[in-house]
Amino acid sequence: MAKQNELINEEIAGLHSANVVSGERSEIKKAFVEPTISVPVDVLEATTFFQAATSGATN
């Protein structure tokens, strides 16, 4: 895993330096990885939890 991260960092650095040389700025976008879950999720319960967690409610 560390070697893979090192290669990715080198690739990003190379892209960045190429953009600096040519005077262009572009955003580096990562490929979307669809998350997978191993258990069913109660969407209403999860929504209620996250709404309470982000609003600062103290139930």
All heavy atoms as TSV, in Angstrom:
chain	resi	resn	atom	element	x	y	z
A	1	MET	N	N	0.830	-1.193	0.000
A	1	MET	CA	C	0.000	0.000	0.000
A	1	MET	C	C	0.873	1.255	0.000
A	1	MET	O	O	0.577	2.210	-0.680
A	1	MET	CB	C	-0.932	-0.038	1.215
A	1	MET	CG	C	-1.918	1.081	1.255
A	1	MET	SD	S	-3.172	0.842	0.005
A	1	MET	CE	C	-4.396	1.941	0.555
A	2	ALA	N	N	1.945	1.251	0.774
A	2	ALA	CA	C	2.823	2.418	0.836
A	2	ALA	C	C	3.459	2.679	-0.525
A	2	ALA	O	O	3.584	3.832	-0.938
A	2	ALA	CB	C	3.890	2.225	1.899
A	3	LYS	N	N	3.853	1.613	-1.206
A	3	LYS	CA	C	4.468	1.760	-2.527
A	3	LYS	C	C	3.462	2.352	-3.509
A	3	LYS	O	O	3.802	3.215	-4.315
A	3	LYS	CB	C	4.963	0.396	-3.022
A	3	LYS	CG	C	5.684	0.461	-4.328
A	3	LYS	CD	C	6.993	1.203	-4.206
A	3	LYS	CE	C	7.779	1.104	-5.489
A	3	LYS	NZ	N	8.991	1.884	-5.471
A	4	GLN	N	N	2.207	1.909	-3.421
A	4	GLN	CA	C	1.158	2.422	-4.305
A	4	GLN	C	C	0.943	3.924	-4.043
A	4	GLN	O	O	0.843	4.706	-4.978
A	4	GLN	CB	C	-0.144	1.656	-4.082
A	4	GLN	CG	C	-1.254	2.067	-5.022
A	4	GLN	CD	C	-2.519	1.276	-4.787
A	4	GLN	OE1	O	-2.644	0.558	-3.800
A	4	GLN	NE2	N	-3.468	1.391	-5.682
A	5	ASN	N	N	0.894	4.324	-2.771
A	5	ASN	CA	C	0.733	5.740	-2.433
A	5	ASN	C	C	1.912	6.555	-2.950
A	5	ASN	O	O	1.741	7.680	-3.411
A	5	ASN	CB	C	0.587	5.921	-0.927
A	5	ASN	CG	C	-0.760	5.454	-0.431
A	5	ASN	OD1	O	-1.710	5.354	-1.196
A	5	ASN	ND2	N	-0.837	5.170	0.850
A	6	GLU	N	N	3.111	5.990	-2.856
A	6	GLU	CA	C	4.304	6.684	-3.341
A	6	GLU	C	C	4.220	6.912	-4.843
A	6	GLU	O	O	4.519	8.008	-5.333
A	6	GLU	CB	C	5.538	5.857	-3.001
A	6	GLU	CG	C	6.839	6.514	-3.372
A	6	GLU	CD	C	8.027	5.642	-2.978
A	6	GLU	OE1	O	7.977	5.001	-1.920
A	6	GLU	OE2	O	9.001	5.632	-3.761
A	7	LEU	N	N	3.775	5.897	-5.585
A	7	LEU	CA	C	3.639	6.033	-7.032
A	7	LEU	C	C	2.580	7.064	-7.396
A	7	LEU	O	O	2.774	7.864	-8.315
A	7	LEU	CB	C	3.292	4.678	-7.663
A	7	LEU	CG	C	4.383	3.619	-7.592
A	7	LEU	CD1	C	3.856	2.286	-8.086
A	7	LEU	CD2	C	5.603	4.054	-8.381
A	8	ILE	N	N	1.478	7.068	-6.672
A	8	ILE	CA	C	0.420	8.045	-6.922
A	8	ILE	C	C	0.933	9.452	-6.664
A	8	ILE	O	O	0.688	10.368	-7.452
A	8	ILE	CB	C	-0.824	7.739	-6.065
A	8	ILE	CG1	C	-1.486	6.448	-6.557
A	8	ILE	CG2	C	-1.811	8.893	-6.089
A	8	ILE	CD1	C	-2.578	5.926	-5.658
A	9	ASN	N	N	1.665	9.643	-5.566
A	9	ASN	CA	C	2.208	10.959	-5.244
A	9	ASN	C	C	3.193	11.437	-6.310
A	9	ASN	O	O	3.204	12.610	-6.670
A	9	ASN	CB	C	2.873	10.954	-3.869
A	9	ASN	CG	C	1.862	10.846	-2.749
A	9	ASN	OD1	O	0.694	11.193	-2.926
A	9	ASN	ND2	N	2.295	10.357	-1.610
A	10	GLU	N	N	4.013	10.518	-6.831
A	10	GLU	CA	C	4.952	10.884	-7.890
A	10	GLU	C	C	4.201	11.291	-9.152
A	10	GLU	O	O	4.573	12.254	-9.824
A	10	GLU	CB	C	5.888	9.714	-8.188
A	10	GLU	CG	C	6.909	9.470	-7.114
A	10	GLU	CD	C	7.742	8.227	-7.386
A	10	GLU	OE1	O	7.578	7.602	-8.457
A	10	GLU	OE2	O	8.549	7.875	-6.510
A	11	GLU	N	N	3.134	10.566	-9.467
A	11	GLU	CA	C	2.344	10.878	-10.655
A	11	GLU	C	C	1.690	12.256	-10.512
A	11	GLU	O	O	1.706	13.060	-11.434
A	11	GLU	CB	C	1.274	9.803	-10.864
A	11	GLU	CG	C	0.455	10.006	-12.121
A	11	GLU	CD	C	-0.546	8.886	-12.328
A	11	GLU	OE1	O	-0.293	7.753	-11.899
A	11	GLU	OE2	O	-1.593	9.170	-12.921
A	12	ILE	N	N	1.142	12.533	-9.344
A	12	ILE	CA	C	0.506	13.832	-9.094
A	12	ILE	C	C	1.541	14.947	-9.193
A	12	ILE	O	O	1.296	15.987	-9.789
A	12	ILE	CB	C	-0.202	13.841	-7.729
A	12	ILE	CG1	C	-1.429	12.935	-7.781
A	12	ILE	CG2	C	-0.597	15.250	-7.309
A	12	ILE	CD1	C	-2.095	12.700	-6.451
A	13	ALA	N	N	2.723	14.726	-8.632
A	13	ALA	CA	C	3.784	15.736	-8.692
A	13	ALA	C	C	4.189	15.995	-10.138
A	13	ALA	O	O	4.404	17.137	-10.531
A	13	ALA	CB	C	4.987	15.284	-7.871
A	14	GLY	N	N	4.261	14.952	-10.933
A	14	GLY	CA	C	4.606	15.104	-12.344
A	14	GLY	C	C	3.544	15.887	-13.094
A	14	GLY	O	O	3.856	16.751	-13.913
A	15	LEU	N	N	2.281	15.609	-12.821
A	15	LEU	CA	C	1.193	16.347	-13.465
A	15	LEU	C	C	1.224	17.804	-13.053
A	15	LEU	O	O	1.029	18.701	-13.867
A	15	LEU	CB	C	-0.164	15.725	-13.100
A	15	LEU	CG	C	-0.476	14.357	-13.697
A	15	LEU	CD1	C	-1.765	13.809	-13.118
A	15	LEU	CD2	C	-0.558	14.438	-15.206
A	16	HIS	N	N	1.482	18.049	-11.775
A	16	HIS	CA	C	1.517	19.425	-11.268
A	16	HIS	C	C	2.653	20.208	-11.927
A	16	HIS	O	O	2.471	21.327	-12.373
A	16	HIS	CB	C	1.660	19.439	-9.751
A	16	HIS	CG	C	1.747	20.816	-9.181
A	16	HIS	ND1	N	0.700	21.695	-9.227
A	16	HIS	CD2	C	2.777	21.468	-8.593
A	16	HIS	CE1	C	1.075	22.837	-8.672
A	16	HIS	NE2	N	2.332	22.729	-8.281
A	17	SER	N	N	3.835	19.598	-12.005
A	17	SER	CA	C	4.970	20.317	-12.596
A	17	SER	C	C	4.746	20.555	-14.079
A	17	SER	O	O	5.136	21.592	-14.610
A	17	SER	CB	C	6.269	19.555	-12.350
A	17	SER	OG	O	6.239	18.296	-12.990
A	18	ALA	N	N	4.099	19.635	-14.776
A	18	ALA	CA	C	3.803	19.822	-16.199
A	18	ALA	C	C	2.838	20.983	-16.386
A	18	ALA	O	O	2.978	21.772	-17.316
A	18	ALA	CB	C	3.217	18.546	-16.785
A	19	ASN	N	N	1.873	21.121	-15.500
A	19	ASN	CA	C	0.917	22.218	-15.590
A	19	ASN	C	C	1.574	23.551	-15.280
A	19	ASN	O	O	1.242	24.565	-15.868
A	19	ASN	CB	C	-0.272	21.993	-14.640
A	19	ASN	CG	C	-1.206	20.920	-15.139
A	19	ASN	OD1	O	-1.184	20.565	-16.310
A	19	ASN	ND2	N	-2.017	20.395	-14.238
A	20	VAL	N	N	2.510	23.559	-14.355
A	20	VAL	CA	C	3.199	24.796	-13.995
A	20	VAL	C	C	4.052	25.261	-15.166
A	20	VAL	O	O	4.075	26.438	-15.508
A	20	VAL	CB	C	4.064	24.596	-12.726
A	20	VAL	CG1	C	4.972	25.782	-12.494
A	20	VAL	CG2	C	3.170	24.360	-11.525
A	21	VAL	N	N	4.738	24.321	-15.822
A	21	VAL	CA	C	5.596	24.660	-16.945
A	21	VAL	C	C	4.768	25.240	-18.090
A	21	VAL	O	O	5.134	26.230	-18.702
A	21	VAL	CB	C	6.393	23.420	-17.426
A	21	VAL	CG1	C	7.083	23.691	-18.741
A	21	VAL	CG2	C	7.391	23.011	-16.370
A	22	SER	N	N	3.608	24.634	-18.382
A	22	SER	CA	C	2.801	25.094	-19.502
A	22	SER	C	C	1.913	26.275	-19.125
A	22	SER	O	O	1.262	26.846	-19.982
A	22	SER	CB	C	1.938	23.946	-20.038
A	22	SER	OG	O	0.995	23.543	-19.062
A	23	GLY	N	N	1.865	26.621	-17.831
A	23	GLY	CA	C	1.066	27.762	-17.397
A	23	GLY	C	C	-0.412	27.435	-17.238
A	23	GLY	O	O	-1.225	28.323	-17.073
A	24	GLU	N	N	-0.770	26.185	-17.294
A	24	GLU	CA	C	-2.171	25.781	-17.160
A	24	GLU	C	C	-2.455	25.347	-15.736
A	24	GLU	O	O	-1.580	24.893	-15.032
A	24	GLU	CB	C	-2.493	24.612	-18.098
A	24	GLU	CG	C	-2.354	24.931	-19.555
A	24	GLU	CD	C	-2.616	23.707	-20.414
A	24	GLU	OE1	O	-3.067	22.679	-19.871
A	24	GLU	OE2	O	-2.359	23.774	-21.615
A	25	ARG	N	N	-3.702	25.505	-15.337
A	25	ARG	CA	C	-4.148	24.976	-14.052
A	25	ARG	C	C	-5.313	24.055	-14.320
A	25	ARG	O	O	-6.262	24.436	-14.976
A	25	ARG	CB	C	-4.609	26.099	-13.133
A	25	ARG	CG	C	-3.463	26.853	-12.508
A	25	ARG	CD	C	-3.950	27.618	-11.354
A	25	ARG	NE	N	-3.971	26.722	-10.201
A	25	ARG	CZ	C	-3.972	27.130	-8.958
A	25	ARG	NH1	N	-3.983	28.396	-8.689
A	25	ARG	NH2	N	-3.986	26.280	-7.961
A	26	SER	N	N	-5.236	22.861	-13.813
A	26	SER	CA	C	-6.355	21.942	-13.951
A	26	SER	C	C	-6.506	21.174	-12.648
A	26	SER	O	O	-5.553	20.989	-11.909
A	26	SER	CB	C	-6.135	20.969	-15.105
A	26	SER	OG	O	-5.045	20.123	-14.826
A	27	GLU	N	N	-7.728	20.769	-12.397
A	27	GLU	CA	C	-7.988	19.992	-11.191
A	27	GLU	C	C	-7.723	18.521	-11.488
A	27	GLU	O	O	-8.103	18.019	-12.537
A	27	GLU	CB	C	-9.442	20.159	-10.754
A	27	GLU	CG	C	-9.776	21.555	-10.286
A	27	GLU	CD	C	-11.216	21.656	-9.799
A	27	GLU	OE1	O	-11.766	20.629	-9.385
A	27	GLU	OE2	O	-11.763	22.753	-9.852
A	28	ILE	N	N	-7.067	17.871	-10.561
A	28	ILE	CA	C	-6.837	16.446	-10.697
A	28	ILE	C	C	-8.034	15.745	-10.086
A	28	ILE	O	O	-8.355	15.941	-8.922
A	28	ILE	CB	C	-5.534	16.030	-9.989
A	28	ILE	CG1	C	-4.359	16.749	-10.625
A	28	ILE	CG2	C	-5.361	14.528	-10.039
A	28	ILE	CD1	C	-3.058	16.541	-9.902
A	29	LYS	N	N	-8.703	14.955	-10.894
A	29	LYS	CA	C	-9.900	14.268	-10.419
A	29	LYS	C	C	-9.600	12.789	-10.237
A	29	LYS	O	O	-8.963	12.169	-11.071
A	29	LYS	CB	C	-11.044	14.451	-11.409
A	29	LYS	CG	C	-11.473	15.896	-11.522
A	29	LYS	CD	C	-12.680	16.035	-12.398
A	29	LYS	CE	C	-13.088	17.500	-12.469
A	29	LYS	NZ	N	-14.261	17.685	-13.285
A	30	LYS	N	N	-10.077	12.273	-9.123
A	30	LYS	CA	C	-9.911	10.855	-8.846
A	30	LYS	C	C	-11.112	10.106	-9.406
A	30	LYS	O	O	-12.207	10.646	-9.483
A	30	LYS	CB	C	-9.821	10.607	-7.346
A	30	LYS	CG	C	-8.603	11.217	-6.705
A	30	LYS	CD	C	-8.573	10.903	-5.242
A	30	LYS	CE	C	-7.366	11.537	-4.579
A	30	LYS	NZ	N	-7.326	11.244	-3.155
A	31	ALA	N	N	-10.905	8.866	-9.757
A	31	ALA	CA	C	-11.998	8.032	-10.245
A	31	ALA	C	C	-12.957	7.749	-9.099
A	31	ALA	O	O	-12.537	7.519	-7.962
A	31	ALA	CB	C	-11.448	6.734	-10.805
A	32	PHE	N	N	-14.257	7.789	-9.388
A	32	PHE	CA	C	-15.258	7.524	-8.365
A	32	PHE	C	C	-15.273	6.037	-8.041
A	32	PHE	O	O	-15.316	5.196	-8.935
A	32	PHE	CB	C	-16.645	7.960	-8.839
A	32	PHE	CG	C	-17.732	7.648	-7.847
A	32	PHE	CD1	C	-17.877	8.419	-6.711
A	32	PHE	CD2	C	-18.589	6.586	-8.040
A	32	PHE	CE1	C	-18.861	8.138	-5.781
A	32	PHE	CE2	C	-19.579	6.304	-7.117
A	32	PHE	CZ	C	-19.717	7.080	-5.990
A	33	VAL	N	N	-15.218	5.730	-6.757
A	33	VAL	CA	C	-15.306	4.346	-6.305
A	33	VAL	C	C	-16.619	4.206	-5.556
A	33	VAL	O	O	-16.823	4.846	-4.519
A	33	VAL	CB	C	-14.127	3.978	-5.378
A	33	VAL	CG1	C	-14.268	2.560	-4.863
A	33	VAL	CG2	C	-12.821	4.178	-6.100
A	34	GLU	N	N	-17.520	3.401	-6.103
A	34	GLU	CA	C	-18.824	3.240	-5.473
A	34	GLU	C	C	-18.666	2.455	-4.171
A	34	GLU	O	O	-18.099	1.364	-4.164
A	34	GLU	CB	C	-19.782	2.501	-6.407
A	34	GLU	CG	C	-21.189	2.445	-5.881
A	34	GLU	CD	C	-22.176	1.895	-6.890
A	34	GLU	OE1	O	-21.853	1.844	-8.070
A	34	GLU	OE2	O	-23.271	1.511	-6.462
A	35	PRO	N	N	-19.165	3.023	-3.069
A	35	PRO	CA	C	-19.034	2.319	-1.791
A	35	PRO	C	C	-19.938	1.086	-1.744
A	35	PRO	O	O	-21.000	1.068	-2.356
A	35	PRO	CB	C	-19.478	3.361	-0.764
A	35	PRO	CG	C	-20.306	4.330	-1.522
A	35	PRO	CD	C	-19.828	4.306	-2.937
A	36	THR	N	N	-19.479	0.095	-1.027
A	36	THR	CA	C	-20.296	-1.101	-0.831
A	36	THR	C	C	-20.509	-1.293	0.662
A	36	THR	O	O	-19.647	-0.947	1.473
A	36	THR	CB	C	-19.614	-2.349	-1.409
A	36	THR	OG1	O	-18.352	-2.503	-0.787
A	36	THR	CG2	C	-19.418	-2.226	-2.908
A	37	ILE	N	N	-21.661	-1.807	1.018
A	37	ILE	CA	C	-21.955	-2.072	2.422
A	37	ILE	C	C	-22.299	-3.540	2.574
A	37	ILE	O	O	-22.784	-4.184	1.647
A	37	ILE	CB	C	-23.099	-1.180	2.949
A	37	ILE	CG1	C	-24.363	-1.357	2.117
A	37	ILE	CG2	C	-22.687	0.271	2.948
A	37	ILE	CD1	C	-25.565	-0.638	2.679
A	38	SER	N	N	-22.070	-4.071	3.753
A	38	SER	CA	C	-22.277	-5.503	3.965
A	38	SER	C	C	-23.574	-5.800	4.711
A	38	SER	O	O	-23.938	-6.960	4.844
A	38	SER	CB	C	-21.090	-6.092	4.731
A	38	SER	OG	O	-20.949	-5.409	5.962
A	39	VAL	N	N	-24.241	-4.769	5.215
A	39	VAL	CA	C	-25.493	-4.982	5.938
A	39	VAL	C	C	-26.542	-3.995	5.443
A	39	VAL	O	O	-26.208	-2.898	4.980
A	39	VAL	CB	C	-25.310	-4.800	7.463
A	39	VAL	CG1	C	-24.397	-5.861	8.038
A	39	VAL	CG2	C	-24.786	-3.432	7.793
A	40	PRO	N	N	-27.824	-4.359	5.532
A	40	PRO	CA	C	-28.872	-3.411	5.138
A	40	PRO	C	C	-28.873	-2.183	6.047
A	40	PRO	O	O	-28.515	-2.255	7.222
A	40	PRO	CB	C	-30.166	-4.196	5.321
A	40	PRO	CG	C	-29.780	-5.614	5.478
A	40	PRO	CD	C	-28.356	-5.641	5.946
A	41	VAL	N	N	-29.265	-1.037	5.499
A	41	VAL	CA	C	-29.290	0.213	6.257
A	41	VAL	C	C	-30.711	0.751	6.303
A	41	VAL	O	O	-31.394	0.798	5.288
A	41	VAL	CB	C	-28.367	1.255	5.597
A	41	VAL	CG1	C	-28.480	2.602	6.282
A	41	VAL	CG2	C	-26.938	0.776	5.589
A	42	ASP	N	N	-31.151	1.139	7.489
A	42	ASP	CA	C	-32.439	1.801	7.645
A	42	ASP	C	C	-32.210	3.272	7.299
A	42	ASP	O	O	-31.616	4.024	8.071
A	42	ASP	CB	C	-32.938	1.649	9.081
A	42	ASP	CG	C	-34.293	2.311	9.313
A	42	ASP	OD1	O	-34.728	3.110	8.452
A	42	ASP	OD2	O	-34.905	2.039	10.345
A	43	VAL	N	N	-32.669	3.680	6.118
A	43	VAL	CA	C	-32.384	5.023	5.616
A	43	VAL	C	C	-32.985	6.096	6.508
A	43	VAL	O	O	-32.358	7.120	6.772
A	43	VAL	CB	C	-32.880	5.165	4.158
A	43	VAL	CG1	C	-32.682	6.581	3.651
A	43	VAL	CG2	C	-32.170	4.175	3.258
A	44	LEU	N	N	-34.208	5.893	7.006
A	44	LEU	CA	C	-34.842	6.883	7.872
A	44	LEU	C	C	-34.039	7.060	9.161
A	44	LEU	O	O	-33.778	8.181	9.607
A	44	LEU	CB	C	-36.279	6.479	8.200
A	44	LEU	CG	C	-37.049	7.429	9.108
A	44	LEU	CD1	C	-37.132	8.818	8.477
A	44	LEU	CD2	C	-38.445	6.901	9.381
A	45	GLU	N	N	-33.602	5.966	9.752
A	45	GLU	CA	C	-32.815	6.038	10.979
A	45	GLU	C	C	-31.475	6.734	10.730
A	45	GLU	O	O	-31.044	7.580	11.511
A	45	GLU	CB	C	-32.573	4.636	11.531
A	45	GLU	CG	C	-31.797	4.622	12.831
A	45	GLU	CD	C	-31.566	3.213	13.355
A	45	GLU	OE1	O	-32.152	2.265	12.828
A	45	GLU	OE2	O	-30.775	3.092	14.303
A	46	ALA	N	N	-30.828	6.409	9.617
A	46	ALA	CA	C	-29.540	7.023	9.295
A	46	ALA	C	C	-29.702	8.518	9.047
A	46	ALA	O	O	-28.901	9.329	9.518
A	46	ALA	CB	C	-28.930	6.344	8.071
A	47	THR	N	N	-30.762	8.895	8.334
A	47	THR	CA	C	-31.011	10.309	8.055
A	47	THR	C	C	-31.256	11.075	9.346
A	47	THR	O	O	-30.696	12.158	9.555
A	47	THR	CB	C	-32.219	10.462	7.116
A	47	THR	OG1	O	-31.965	9.726	5.917
A	47	THR	CG2	C	-32.472	11.915	6.776
A	48	THR	N	N	-32.060	10.501	10.228
A	48	THR	CA	C	-32.347	11.139	11.512
A	48	THR	C	C	-31.064	11.303	12.325
A	48	THR	O	O	-30.815	12.352	12.908
A	48	THR	CB	C	-33.369	10.310	12.306
A	48	THR	OG1	O	-34.536	10.139	11.499
A	48	THR	CG2	C	-33.744	10.978	13.604
A	49	PHE	N	N	-30.234	10.273	12.326
A	49	PHE	CA	C	-28.973	10.327	13.069
A	49	PHE	C	C	-28.084	11.454	12.551
A	49	PHE	O	O	-27.575	12.266	13.312
A	49	PHE	CB	C	-28.230	8.987	12.973
A	49	PHE	CG	C	-26.822	9.063	13.491
A	49	PHE	CD1	C	-26.573	9.021	14.852
A	49	PHE	CD2	C	-25.750	9.194	12.625
A	49	PHE	CE1	C	-25.272	9.102	15.343
A	49	PHE	CE2	C	-24.453	9.275	13.102
A	49	PHE	CZ	C	-24.219	9.232	14.465
A	50	PHE	N	N	-27.890	11.504	11.220
A	50	PHE	CA	C	-26.992	12.517	10.662
A	50	PHE	C	C	-27.556	13.924	10.796
A	50	PHE	O	O	-26.812	14.876	10.982
A	50	PHE	CB	C	-26.644	12.197	9.209
A	50	PHE	CG	C	-25.665	11.049	9.098
A	50	PHE	CD1	C	-26.054	9.845	8.546
A	50	PHE	CD2	C	-24.375	11.178	9.574
A	50	PHE	CE1	C	-25.153	8.794	8.453
A	50	PHE	CE2	C	-23.465	10.128	9.495
A	50	PHE	CZ	C	-23.866	8.932	8.930
A	51	GLN	N	N	-28.875	14.081	10.731
A	51	GLN	CA	C	-29.457	15.407	10.931
A	51	GLN	C	C	-29.203	15.870	12.366
A	51	GLN	O	O	-28.852	17.026	12.592
A	51	GLN	CB	C	-30.955	15.386	10.644
A	51	GLN	CG	C	-31.270	15.376	9.175
A	51	GLN	CD	C	-32.764	15.308	8.897
A	51	GLN	OE1	O	-33.561	14.921	9.766
A	51	GLN	NE2	N	-33.147	15.665	7.703
A	52	ALA	N	N	-29.373	14.966	13.323
A	52	ALA	CA	C	-29.132	15.320	14.722
A	52	ALA	C	C	-27.647	15.598	14.962
A	52	ALA	O	O	-27.291	16.542	15.673
A	52	ALA	CB	C	-29.619	14.207	15.633
A	53	ALA	N	N	-26.786	14.804	14.349
A	53	ALA	CA	C	-25.355	14.978	14.561
A	53	ALA	C	C	-24.846	16.300	13.972
A	53	ALA	O	O	-23.973	16.939	14.555
A	53	ALA	CB	C	-24.601	13.805	13.920
A	54	THR	N	N	-25.399	16.703	12.849
A	54	THR	CA	C	-24.916	17.936	12.223
A	54	THR	C	C	-25.602	19.186	12.768
A	54	THR	O	O	-25.062	20.283	12.663
A	54	THR	CB	C	-25.086	17.905	10.692
A	54	THR	OG1	O	-26.464	17.680	10.381
A	54	THR	CG2	C	-24.225	16.801	10.091
A	55	SER	N	N	-26.789	19.041	13.367
A	55	SER	CA	C	-27.483	20.217	13.864
A	55	SER	C	C	-27.093	20.544	15.306
A	55	SER	O	O	-27.421	21.607	15.807
A	55	SER	CB	C	-28.995	20.009	13.800
A	55	SER	OG	O	-29.402	19.021	14.739
A	56	GLY	N	N	-26.431	19.611	15.969
A	56	GLY	CA	C	-26.020	19.847	17.354
A	56	GLY	C	C	-27.116	19.518	18.356
A	56	GLY	O	O	-27.039	19.928	19.505
A	57	ALA	N	N	-28.150	18.775	17.924
A	57	ALA	CA	C	-29.228	18.405	18.832
A	57	ALA	C	C	-28.686	17.476	19.929
A	57	ALA	O	O	-27.776	16.688	19.709
A	57	ALA	CB	C	-30.345	17.692	18.071
A	58	THR	N	N	-29.246	17.605	21.109
A	58	THR	CA	C	-28.829	16.759	22.237
A	58	THR	C	C	-30.041	15.992	22.759
A	58	THR	O	O	-30.597	16.334	23.788
A	58	THR	CB	C	-28.198	17.585	23.359
A	58	THR	OG1	O	-29.143	18.596	23.749
A	58	THR	CG2	C	-26.906	18.237	22.901
A	59	ASN	N	N	-30.439	14.960	22.045
A	59	ASN	CA	C	-31.617	14.150	22.462
A	59	ASN	C	C	-31.220	13.278	23.621
A	59	ASN	O	O	-30.389	12.518	23.634
A	59	ASN	CB	C	-32.109	13.246	21.346
A	59	ASN	CG	C	-32.390	14.002	20.074
A	59	ASN	OD1	O	-31.849	15.070	19.852
A	59	ASN	ND2	N	-33.198	13.428	19.259
